[in-house]
Amino acid sequence: MSTATSHAVGERTVGERTPTRTAARAAGSTGSTVDDRQGTAEADNLAVASFLLGLPGLLLFNIVLGPIAITLATLALVRGTSRRGRAFLGLVLGIASVTILAVTTATSHGVLIDLGS
């Protein structure tokens, strides 16, 4: 099959580059491009990562995992994830993790781990 035929059918040949968003706009294309799909997939991955880091952050390493979960969930929501529920859940878990850290630190008078007992 020739290169012209493969372009007409919509198949990609080896080494062919996909059009960028600006090239698609310049050509007058209004369909979704590869960049849009990759951006959504990346935002979906951020939403899943925020959930998976926020969940263990409730009990372990909440000083690190909580803020990371909050950051990843916020980035996923800003970038327009299709998994909004998971991103919101990651955000809530991250906030709960930081809240638990603050409460346990306040009730133990600023001592996180007491090794002397």
PEFENQUI-V954701 format. One record per residue. N is the residue number from 1. RES is the residue in one small letter. PSI is psi in whole degrees, -180 to 180 (999 if undefined). NEAR is the number of other ideal C-beta (glycine too) atoms within 10 Angstrom. Layout:
N|RES|PSI|NEAR + N|RES|PSI|NEAR
//
This chain:
1|m|136|9 + 2|s|168|8 + 3|t|-39|9 + 4|a|-39|8 + 5|t|-41|9 + 6|s|-32|13 + 7|h|-36|12 + 8|a|-36|10 + 9|v|-24|8 + 10|g|8|6 + 11|e|155|10 + 12|r|139|10 + 13|t|165|10 + 14|v|131|4 + 15|g|-3|5 + 16|e|138|10 + 17|r|145|8 + 18|t|151|11 + 19|p|146|14 + 20|t|172|12 + 21|r|-42|14 + 22|t|-36|10 + 23|a|-36|13 + 24|a|-38|18 + 25|r|-39|12 + 26|a|-33|10 + 27|a|-10|8 + 28|g|12|6 + 29|s|135|12 + 30|t|-3|6 + 31|g|170|6 + 32|s|145|11 + 33|t|177|17 + 34|v|-37|13 + 35|d|-39|15 + 36|d|-43|13 + 37|r|-39|10 + 38|q|-37|11 + 39|g|-40|15 + 40|t|-41|16 + 41|a|-39|12 + 42|e|-41|14 + 43|a|-37|21 + 44|d|-41|19 + 45|n|-36|14 + 46|l|-39|24 + 47|a|-44|27 + 48|v|-42|17 + 49|a|-39|19 + 50|s|-39|33 + 51|f|-45|24 + 52|l|-24|16 + 53|l|-29|24 + 54|g|-33|26 + 55|l|-55|17 + 56|p|-17|14 + 57|g|-16|27 + 58|l|-31|17 + 59|l|-34|10 + 60|l|137|10 + 61|f|40|13 + 62|n|-19|22 + 63|i|-24|12 + 64|v|-49|13 + 65|l|-32|24 + 66|g|-56|24 + 67|p|-34|17 + 68|i|-42|18 + 69|a|-41|31 + 70|i|-44|22 + 71|t|-46|16 + 72|l|-39|24 + 73|a|-41|29 + 74|t|-43|16 + 75|l|-41|17 + 76|a|-41|28 + 77|l|-38|19 + 78|v|-38|11 + 79|r|-2|15 + 80|g|57|12 + 81|t|152|25 + 82|s|-8|13 + 83|r|61|20 + 84|r|-38|15 + 85|g|-42|11 + 86|r|-37|20 + 87|a|-43|27 + 88|f|-38|17 + 89|l|-41|18 + 90|g|-38|31 + 91|l|-45|22 + 92|v|-42|16 + 93|l|-38|24 + 94|g|-43|28 + 95|i|-41|16 + 96|a|-38|16 + 97|s|-46|28 + 98|v|-36|18 + 99|t|-44|13 + 100|i|-40|15 + 101|l|-44|20 + 102|a|-42|12 + 103|v|-45|10 + 104|t|-33|12 + 105|t|-41|13 + 106|a|-39|9 + 107|t|-21|9 + 108|s|18|11 + 109|h|40|6 + 110|g|3|7 + 111|v|120|11 + 112|l|-45|9 + 113|i|128|6 + 114|d|102|7 + 115|l|-10|5 + 116|g|-4|5 + 117|s|999|3
//
